[in-house]
């Protein structure tokens, strides 16, 4: 990654004209998705019996909850691979324990608070900066990790649209043929991206930084890692569904990925409301009270528990750092005093 010149006229163009127009349309699209999802969710919740939701929560067995926690752990372990692959691309020698801490805490915080490039990037910089990574490299790492996420999501959604288009058709109200065509387009897009990075070294410019994208072997690793993470995260909610739901896991994972994408587009923290409305709309064969109970437990397992754990780890990391700096200062003072 190298710094690229950024004269005043380039900075002006970056915040004006077409880019500003696209930003406005993107904001409007996010608002429409959020409002529509909120309306759907309100309509569904208005017909729900709270007592039955509590009964559905009690009906979740310890085994189901244990499997959900195992899938949560698997997902966050796979997420550490996002940072590991990005660090490999940046040729940064960082111990895995540091990578695991930075990855877990950044994702646990950004998943809950939203705006991942800002929140996740800030947490990463806090942990990686003492290891010698500049702000630019941390930004590059965050972007490359984001590519891993989108490749995995794209593969799962693309295959799901081709193989099981009817489930997502309940959400986007498109014919099966159109959904299959979209799925084929997504898969072709991923294949073209892999071909693009295979032909020669590629780079993208973000503000004043030129960020080199991973080559083909690393990109294939990103694709595999990202899709496995989607399956692990989808497994958290799938295991919390009531027994006997008979929903194929592959179909469920495709809808889960689609719901996540809508949640991200809405800019709601953790896709709150949008994700729930999408899942309720897609799986009408599951009793609403049971699905709501499963969604509540999913939020607990995949968002709240990791978020609280991440805050505790960040607090312990900061305390340990302060103690270490205090000891170094004391030892330096003692050495100077002895001299």
C-alpha positions as a Markdown table, in Angstrom:
| # | Residue | x | y | z |
|---|---|---|---|---|
| 1 | Unk | 0.0 | 0.0 | 0.0 |
| 2 | Unk | 1.4 | 3.4 | -1.0 |
| 3 | Unk | 0.2 | 6.9 | -0.5 |
| 4 | Unk | -1.2 | 8.6 | -3.6 |
| 5 | Unk | -1.2 | 12.4 | -4.2 |
| 6 | Unk | -4.5 | 14.1 | -3.4 |
| 7 | Unk | -4.6 | 17.7 | -4.7 |
| 8 | Unk | -7.4 | 20.0 | -3.7 |
| 9 | Unk | -9.4 | 19.6 | -6.9 |
| 10 | Unk | -9.5 | 15.8 | -6.3 |
| 11 | Unk | -10.7 | 16.2 | -2.8 |
| 12 | Unk | -13.4 | 18.6 | -4.1 |
| 13 | Unk | -14.5 | 16.0 | -6.7 |
| 14 | Unk | -14.7 | 13.3 | -4.0 |
| 15 | Unk | -17.4 | 15.2 | -2.2 |
| 16 | Unk | -19.3 | 16.6 | -5.1 |
| 17 | Unk | -21.1 | 15.8 | -8.3 |
| 18 | Unk | -22.0 | 12.2 | -9.1 |
| 19 | Unk | -20.6 | 10.7 | -5.8 |
| 20 | Unk | -22.8 | 13.0 | -3.8 |
| 21 | Unk | -25.8 | 12.0 | -5.9 |
| 22 | Unk | -25.1 | 8.3 | -5.4 |
| 23 | Unk | -24.7 | 8.9 | -1.6 |
| 24 | Unk | -28.1 | 10.5 | -1.5 |
| 25 | Unk | -29.7 | 7.7 | -3.4 |
| 26 | Unk | -28.0 | 5.1 | -1.2 |
| 27 | Unk | -29.3 | 6.9 | 1.9 |
| 28 | Unk | -32.8 | 7.0 | 0.5 |
| 29 | Unk | -32.7 | 3.3 | -0.4 |
| 30 | Unk | -31.5 | 2.4 | 3.1 |
| 31 | Unk | -34.3 | 4.5 | 4.6 |
| 32 | Unk | -36.9 | 2.8 | 2.4 |
| 33 | Unk | -35.7 | -0.7 | 3.4 |
| 34 | Unk | -35.7 | 0.2 | 7.1 |
| 35 | Unk | -39.1 | 1.8 | 7.0 |
| 36 | Unk | -40.7 | -1.0 | 5.0 |
| 37 | Unk | -39.1 | -3.6 | 7.3 |
| 38 | Unk | -40.3 | -1.7 | 10.4 |
| 39 | Unk | -43.8 | -1.7 | 9.0 |
| 40 | Unk | -43.7 | -5.5 | 8.3 |
| 41 | Unk | -42.3 | -6.2 | 11.7 |
| 42 | Unk | -44.9 | -4.0 | 13.4 |
| 43 | Unk | -47.7 | -5.8 | 11.6 |
| 44 | Unk | -46.3 | -9.2 | 12.5 |
| 45 | Unk | -45.7 | -8.3 | 16.1 |
| 46 | Unk | -49.1 | -6.8 | 16.6 |
| 47 | Unk | -50.6 | -10.3 | 16.0 |
| 48 | Unk | -48.2 | -12.1 | 18.3 |
| 49 | Unk | -49.1 | -13.6 | 21.7 |
| 50 | Unk | -46.4 | -12.6 | 24.2 |
| 51 | Unk | -47.2 | -15.6 | 26.4 |
| 52 | Unk | -46.7 | -17.9 | 23.5 |
| 53 | Unk | -43.3 | -16.2 | 22.8 |
| 54 | Unk | -42.3 | -16.9 | 26.4 |
| 55 | Unk | -43.4 | -20.5 | 26.0 |
| 56 | Unk | -41.3 | -20.8 | 22.8 |
| 57 | Unk | -38.3 | -19.4 | 24.7 |
| 58 | Unk | -38.7 | -22.0 | 27.4 |
| 59 | Unk | -39.1 | -24.8 | 24.9 |
| 60 | Unk | -35.6 | -24.3 | 23.6 |
| 61 | Unk | -33.6 | -27.2 | 25.0 |
| 62 | Unk | -30.1 | -27.0 | 26.6 |
| 63 | Unk | -28.8 | -29.0 | 23.6 |
| 64 | Unk | -30.1 | -26.5 | 21.1 |
| 65 | Unk | -28.6 | -23.6 | 23.1 |
| 66 | Unk | -25.3 | -25.5 | 23.3 |
| 67 | Unk | -25.2 | -26.1 | 19.6 |
| 68 | Unk | -26.0 | -22.4 | 19.0 |
| 69 | Unk | -23.1 | -21.4 | 21.2 |
| 70 | Unk | -20.7 | -23.8 | 19.4 |
| 71 | Unk | -21.8 | -22.2 | 16.1 |
| 72 | Unk | -21.2 | -18.8 | 17.5 |
| 73 | Unk | -17.7 | -19.8 | 18.6 |
| 74 | Unk | -17.0 | -21.3 | 15.2 |
| 75 | Unk | -18.1 | -18.2 | 13.4 |
| 76 | Unk | -16.0 | -15.8 | 15.5 |
| 77 | Unk | -13.0 | -18.2 | 15.1 |
| 78 | Unk | -13.4 | -18.1 | 11.3 |
| 79 | Unk | -13.6 | -14.4 | 11.5 |
| 80 | Unk | -10.1 | -14.3 | 12.9 |
| 81 | Unk | -9.1 | -15.8 | 9.6 |
| 82 | Unk | -10.4 | -12.6 | 7.9 |
| 83 | Unk | -7.7 | -10.6 | 9.6 |
| 84 | Unk | -5.1 | -13.3 | 9.2 |
| 85 | Unk | -5.5 | -13.4 | 5.4 |
| 86 | Unk | -5.5 | -9.6 | 5.3 |
| 87 | Unk | -2.3 | -9.5 | 7.3 |
| 88 | Unk | -0.7 | -12.0 | 5.0 |
| 89 | Unk | -1.7 | -9.8 | 2.0 |
| 90 | Unk | -0.1 | -6.8 | 3.8 |
| 91 | Unk | 3.0 | -8.9 | 4.8 |
| 92 | Unk | 2.6 | -7.9 | 8.4 |
| 93 | Unk | 4.1 | -10.2 | 11.0 |
| 94 | Unk | 1.5 | -10.2 | 13.8 |
| 95 | Unk | 1.2 | -13.0 | 16.4 |
| 96 | Unk | -2.1 | -14.9 | 16.1 |
| 97 | Unk | -3.1 | -14.1 | 19.7 |
| 98 | Unk | -3.0 | -10.4 | 18.8 |
| 99 | Unk | -4.9 | -11.1 | 15.5 |
| 100 | Unk | -7.6 | -13.1 | 17.3 |
| 101 | Unk | -8.0 | -10.3 | 19.9 |
| 102 | Unk | -8.3 | -7.6 | 17.3 |
| 103 | Unk | -10.6 | -9.6 | 15.1 |
| 104 | Unk | -13.0 | -10.8 | 17.7 |
| 105 | Unk | -13.3 | -7.5 | 19.5 |
| 106 | Unk | -13.7 | -5.5 | 16.3 |
| 107 | Unk | -16.4 | -7.7 | 14.9 |
| 108 | Unk | -18.3 | -8.1 | 18.2 |
| 109 | Unk | -18.3 | -4.3 | 18.6 |
| 110 | Unk | -19.1 | -3.4 | 14.9 |
| 111 | Unk | -21.8 | -6.1 | 14.6 |
| 112 | Unk | -23.6 | -4.5 | 17.5 |
| 113 | Unk | -23.0 | -0.8 | 16.9 |
| 114 | Unk | -23.0 | -0.8 | 13.1 |
| 115 | Unk | -20.8 | 1.3 | 10.8 |
| 116 | Unk | -18.1 | -1.5 | 10.7 |
| 117 | Unk | -15.5 | 0.5 | 8.8 |
| 118 | Unk | -15.5 | 3.1 | 11.6 |
| 119 | Unk | -16.2 | 1.1 | 14.7 |
| 120 | Unk | -14.3 | -2.0 | 13.6 |
| 121 | Unk | -11.4 | 0.0 | 12.2 |
| 122 | Unk | -11.1 | 2.0 | 15.4 |
| 123 | Unk | -10.9 | -1.2 | 17.6 |
| 124 | Unk | -8.3 | -2.7 | 15.2 |
| 125 | Unk | -6.2 | 0.4 | 15.3 |
| 126 | Unk | -6.2 | 0.4 | 19.1 |
| 127 | Unk | -4.8 | -3.1 | 19.1 |
| 128 | Unk | -2.6 | -3.2 | 16.0 |
| 129 | Unk | -1.0 | 0.2 | 16.3 |
| 130 | Unk | 1.3 | -0.8 | 19.2 |
| 131 | Unk | 2.4 | -3.7 | 17.0 |
| 132 | Unk | 3.6 | -1.2 | 14.3 |
| 133 | Unk | 0.7 | -1.1 | 11.9 |
| 134 | Unk | 0.0 | 2.4 | 10.6 |
| 135 | Unk | -3.5 | 3.8 | 10.3 |
| 136 | Unk | -3.3 | 3.3 | 6.5 |
| 137 | Unk | -2.5 | -0.4 | 6.9 |
| 138 | Unk | -5.3 | -0.9 | 9.5 |
| 139 | Unk | -7.7 | 0.7 | 6.9 |
| 140 | Unk | -6.4 | -1.6 | 4.3 |
| 141 | Unk | -6.8 | -4.6 | 6.6 |
| 142 | Unk | -10.4 | -3.6 | 7.3 |
| 143 | Unk | -11.2 | -3.3 | 3.6 |
| 144 | Unk | -9.6 | -6.6 | 2.7 |
| 145 | Unk | -11.4 | -8.3 | 5.5 |
| 146 | Unk | -14.6 | -6.7 | 4.2 |
| 147 | Unk | -13.9 | -8.3 | 0.8 |
| 148 | Unk | -13.8 | -11.7 | 2.5 |
| 149 | Unk | -17.2 | -11.1 | 4.0 |
| 150 | Unk | -18.8 | -10.0 | 0.7 |
| 151 | Unk | -17.3 | -12.9 | -1.2 |
| 152 | Unk | -18.7 | -15.4 | 1.3 |
| 153 | Unk | -22.1 | -13.7 | 1.4 |
| 154 | Unk | -22.2 | -13.5 | -2.4 |
| 155 | Unk | -21.3 | -17.2 | -2.9 |
| 156 | Unk | -24.0 | -18.4 | -0.5 |
| 157 | Unk | -26.7 | -16.1 | -1.9 |
| 158 | Unk | -25.8 | -16.8 | -5.5 |
| 159 | Unk | -25.9 | -20.6 | -5.0 |
| 160 | Unk | -29.1 | -20.2 | -2.9 |
| 161 | Unk | -30.8 | -18.2 | -5.6 |
| 162 | Unk | -30.0 | -20.8 | -8.2 |
| 163 | Unk | -30.8 | -24.0 | -6.2 |
| 164 | Unk | -33.6 | -22.8 | -3.9 |
| 165 | Unk | -35.0 | -19.5 | -5.5 |
| 166 | Unk | -38.5 | -19.9 | -4.0 |
| 167 | Unk | -37.4 | -19.1 | -0.4 |
| 168 | Unk | -35.9 | -15.7 | -1.3 |
| 169 | Unk | -38.8 | -15.2 | -3.7 |
| 170 | Unk | -41.0 | -14.9 | -0.6 |
| 171 | Unk | -39.0 | -11.8 | 0.3 |
| 172 | Unk | -38.3 | -10.0 | -3.0 |
| 173 | Unk | -41.5 | -11.2 | -4.7 |
| 174 | Unk | -39.7 | -12.1 | -7.9 |
| 175 | Unk | -40.4 | -15.1 | -10.1 |
| 176 | Unk | -38.2 | -18.2 | -9.7 |
| 177 | Unk | -36.6 | -17.7 | -13.2 |
| 178 | Unk | -35.6 | -14.1 | -12.3 |
| 179 | Unk | -34.1 | -15.2 | -9.0 |
| 180 | Unk | -32.1 | -17.9 | -10.7 |
| 181 | Unk | -30.9 | -15.4 | -13.3 |
| 182 | Unk | -29.8 | -13.0 | -10.5 |
| 183 | Unk | -28.1 | -15.9 | -8.7 |
| 184 | Unk | -26.2 | -16.8 | -11.9 |
| 185 | Unk | -25.2 | -13.2 | -12.3 |
| 186 | Unk | -23.8 | -13.1 | -8.7 |
| 187 | Unk | -21.8 | -16.3 | -9.3 |
| 188 | Unk | -20.5 | -14.9 | -12.6 |
| 189 | Unk | -19.6 | -11.6 | -10.9 |
| 190 | Unk | -17.5 | -13.6 | -8.3 |
| 191 | Unk | -15.8 | -15.6 | -11.1 |
| 192 | Unk | -15.0 | -12.4 | -13.0 |
| 193 | Unk | -13.5 | -10.8 | -9.8 |
| 194 | Unk | -11.3 | -13.9 | -9.3 |
| 195 | Unk | -10.2 | -13.7 | -13.0 |
| 196 | Unk | -9.6 | -10.0 | -12.6 |
| 197 | Unk | -7.2 | -10.4 | -9.6 |
| 198 | Unk | -5.6 | -13.4 | -11.2 |
| 199 | Unk | -4.5 | -11.5 | -14.4 |
| 200 | Unk | -2.3 | -9.0 | -12.6 |
| 201 | Unk | -1.9 | -7.1 | -9.3 |
| 202 | Unk | -4.9 | -4.9 | -8.6 |
| 203 | Unk | -5.4 | -1.9 | -6.4 |
| 204 | Unk | -8.2 | 0.4 | -5.4 |
| 205 | Unk | -7.8 | 4.0 | -4.2 |
| 206 | Unk | -9.5 | 5.0 | -0.9 |
| 207 | Unk | -9.1 | 8.7 | -0.2 |
| 208 | Unk | -5.3 | 9.1 | -0.4 |
| 209 | Unk | -4.3 | 5.5 | 0.0 |
| 210 | Unk | -3.7 | 3.0 | -2.7 |
| 211 | Unk | -4.7 | -0.5 | -1.4 |
| 212 | Unk | -3.5 | -3.6 | -3.2 |
| 213 | Unk | -6.1 | -6.3 | -3.4 |
| 214 | Unk | -5.3 | -10.0 | -2.7 |
| 215 | Unk | -4.1 | -12.2 | -5.5 |
| 216 | Unk | -5.9 | -15.3 | -6.7 |
| 217 | Unk | -4.8 | -17.8 | -4.1 |
| 218 | Unk | -5.6 | -15.5 | -1.2 |
| 219 | Unk | -8.9 | -14.5 | -2.9 |
| 220 | Unk | -9.9 | -18.2 | -3.2 |
| 221 | Unk | -9.1 | -18.6 | 0.5 |
| 222 | Unk | -11.3 | -15.5 | 1.2 |
| 223 | Unk | -14.1 | -17.1 | -0.7 |
| 224 | Unk | -13.9 | -20.4 | 1.2 |
| 225 | Unk | -13.5 | -18.7 | 4.6 |
| 226 | Unk | -16.3 | -16.2 | 4.1 |
| 227 | Unk | -18.8 | -18.9 | 3.0 |
| 228 | Unk | -17.9 | -21.1 | 6.0 |
| 229 | Unk | -18.4 | -18.2 | 8.3 |
| 230 | Unk | -21.9 | -17.6 | 6.8 |
| 231 | Unk | -22.8 | -21.2 | 7.4 |
| 232 | Unk | -21.6 | -21.1 | 11.0 |
| 233 | Unk | -23.5 | -17.9 | 11.7 |
| 234 | Unk | -26.7 | -19.2 | 10.1 |
| 235 | Unk | -26.3 | -22.4 | 12.1 |
| 236 | Unk | -26.7 | -20.4 | 15.3 |
| 237 | Unk | -30.3 | -19.4 | 14.4 |
| 238 | Unk | -31.1 | -22.7 | 12.7 |
| 239 | Unk | -30.3 | -24.7 | 15.8 |
| 240 | Unk | -32.6 | -22.4 | 17.9 |
| 241 | Unk | -35.6 | -23.1 | 15.7 |
| 242 | Unk | -38.3 | -25.3 | 17.1 |
| 243 | Unk | -37.8 | -29.1 | 16.6 |
| 244 | Unk | -39.4 | -30.6 | 13.5 |
| 245 | Unk | -39.2 | -27.4 | 11.4 |
| 246 | Unk | -38.0 | -29.4 | 8.4 |
| 247 | Unk | -36.2 | -26.4 | 6.8 |
| 248 | Unk | -33.2 | -27.5 | 4.8 |
| 249 | Unk | -30.0 | -25.9 | 6.1 |
| 250 | Unk | -28.8 | -24.8 | 2.7 |
| 251 | Unk | -32.0 | -22.9 | 2.0 |
| 252 | Unk | -32.0 | -21.4 | 5.4 |
| 253 | Unk | -28.4 | -20.2 | 5.0 |
| 254 | Unk | -29.2 | -18.5 | 1.7 |
| 255 | Unk | -32.1 | -16.6 | 3.2 |
| 256 | Unk | -30.0 | -15.8 | 6.3 |
| 257 | Unk | -27.3 | -14.3 | 4.1 |
| 258 | Unk | -30.0 | -12.3 | 2.1 |
| 259 | Unk | -31.4 | -11.0 | 5.4 |
| 260 | Unk | -28.0 | -9.9 | 6.6 |
| 261 | Unk | -27.4 | -8.0 | 3.3 |
| 262 | Unk | -30.7 | -6.1 | 3.8 |
| 263 | Unk | -29.7 | -5.4 | 7.4 |
| 264 | Unk | -26.4 | -4.0 | 6.3 |
| 265 | Unk | -27.9 | -1.8 | 3.5 |
| 266 | Unk | -30.4 | -0.4 | 6.1 |
| 267 | Unk | -27.5 | 0.8 | 8.3 |
| 268 | Unk | -29.4 | -0.3 | 11.4 |
| 269 | Unk | -27.0 | -1.6 | 14.1 |
| 270 | Unk | -26.8 | -5.3 | 13.6 |
| 271 | Unk | -29.6 | -5.0 | 11.0 |
| 272 | Unk | -31.9 | -4.8 | 14.0 |
| 273 | Unk | -35.6 | -5.0 | 12.9 |
| 274 | Unk | -34.7 | -5.5 | 9.2 |
| 275 | Unk | -33.1 | -8.9 | 9.8 |
| 276 | Unk | -36.0 | -10.1 | 12.0 |
| 277 | Unk | -38.7 | -8.9 | 9.6 |
| 278 | Unk | -37.0 | -10.7 | 6.7 |
| 279 | Unk | -36.7 | -14.0 | 8.5 |
| 280 | Unk | -40.3 | -13.8 | 9.7 |
| 281 | Unk | -41.4 | -13.1 | 6.2 |
| 282 | Unk | -39.4 | -15.9 | 4.6 |
| 283 | Unk | -40.3 | -18.7 | 7.0 |
| 284 | Unk | -44.0 | -18.5 | 7.5 |
| 285 | Unk | -44.2 | -22.2 | 8.1 |
| 286 | Unk | -42.5 | -21.7 | 11.5 |
| 287 | Unk | -45.0 | -20.5 | 14.1 |
| 288 | Unk | -44.4 | -16.7 | 14.6 |
| 289 | Unk | -44.0 | -17.0 | 18.3 |
| 290 | Unk | -41.3 | -19.7 | 18.0 |
| 291 | Unk | -39.4 | -17.8 | 15.3 |
| 292 | Unk | -39.5 | -14.6 | 17.5 |
| 293 | Unk | -38.2 | -16.6 | 20.4 |
| 294 | Unk | -35.4 | -18.1 | 18.3 |
| 295 | Unk | -34.5 | -14.6 | 17.0 |
| 296 | Unk | -34.3 | -13.2 | 20.5 |
| 297 | Unk | -32.0 | -16.0 | 21.6 |
| 298 | Unk | -30.0 | -15.5 | 18.4 |
| 299 | Unk | -29.4 | -11.9 | 19.3 |
| 300 | Unk | -28.3 | -13.0 | 22.7 |
| 301 | Unk | -25.9 | -15.7 | 21.5 |
| 302 | Unk | -24.4 | -14.0 | 18.4 |
| 303 | Unk | -24.5 | -10.3 | 19.4 |
| 304 | Unk | -24.9 | -9.6 | 23.1 |
| 305 | Unk | -22.7 | -12.2 | 24.6 |
| 306 | Unk | -19.7 | -11.5 | 22.2 |
| 307 | Unk | -20.2 | -7.8 | 22.6 |
| 308 | Unk | -20.1 | -8.0 | 26.5 |
| 309 | Unk | -17.1 | -10.3 | 26.2 |
| 310 | Unk | -15.3 | -8.0 | 23.8 |
| 311 | Unk | -15.8 | -5.0 | 26.1 |
| 312 | Unk | -14.3 | -7.0 | 29.0 |
| 313 | Unk | -11.4 | -8.1 | 26.9 |
| 314 | Unk | -10.7 | -4.5 | 25.7 |
| 315 | Unk | -10.9 | -3.3 | 29.3 |
| 316 | Unk | -8.4 | -6.0 | 30.4 |
| 317 | Unk | -6.2 | -5.2 | 27.4 |
| 318 | Unk | -6.1 | -1.5 | 28.3 |
| 319 | Unk | -5.4 | -2.2 | 32.0 |
| 320 | Unk | -2.6 | -4.7 | 31.1 |
| 321 | Unk | -1.1 | -2.1 | 28.7 |
| 322 | Unk | -1.2 | 0.6 | 31.3 |
| 323 | Unk | 0.5 | -1.7 | 33.9 |
| 324 | Unk | 3.1 | -2.6 | 31.3 |
| 325 | Unk | 3.9 | 1.0 | 30.5 |
| 326 | Unk | 4.0 | 1.9 | 34.2 |
| 327 | Unk | 6.5 | -0.9 | 34.9 |
| 328 | Unk | 8.7 | 0.2 | 31.9 |
| 329 | Unk | 8.6 | 3.7 | 33.2 |
| 330 | Unk | 9.6 | 2.6 | 36.7 |
| 331 | Unk | 12.5 | 0.4 | 35.3 |
| 332 | Unk | 13.7 | 3.3 | 33.2 |
| 333 | Unk | 13.6 | 5.6 | 36.2 |
| 334 | Unk | 15.5 | 3.1 | 38.3 |
| 335 | Unk | 18.2 | 2.7 | 35.6 |
| 336 | Unk | 18.7 | 6.4 | 35.3 |
| 337 | Unk | 18.9 | 6.7 | 39.1 |
| 338 | Unk | 21.5 | 4.0 | 39.3 |
| 339 | Unk | 23.6 | 5.8 | 36.7 |
